[in-house]
């Protein structure tokens, strides 16, 4: 499933996503904001914001994907650790 805001409300984008056998969940233009789509997208946007706290991940300097992933995994582990310790 792909979640998107009203900026992607076009049949062209829906068709492209369906061709990849992915169900699009795109907000319609002209409808009220009470669809609940924002609550689901907020989780992803918050994750990106947390990862951007790590300068090395904010701007991708590494060309090789394996090196970038080597920085990404510890960052995710640190984020999870901080979240879990704050629940105590």
HELIX and SHEET records of a PDB file:
HELIX    1   1 UNK A    6  UNK A    8  5                                   3    
HELIX    2   2 UNK A   11  UNK A   19  1                                   9    
HELIX    3   3 UNK A   37  UNK A   51  1                                  15    
HELIX    4   4 UNK A   55  UNK A   58  1                                   4    
HELIX    5   5 UNK A   65  UNK A   86  1                                  22    
SHEET    1   A 2 UNK A   2  UNK A   4  0                                        
SHEET    2   A 2 UNK A  24  UNK A  26  1                                        
END                                                                             
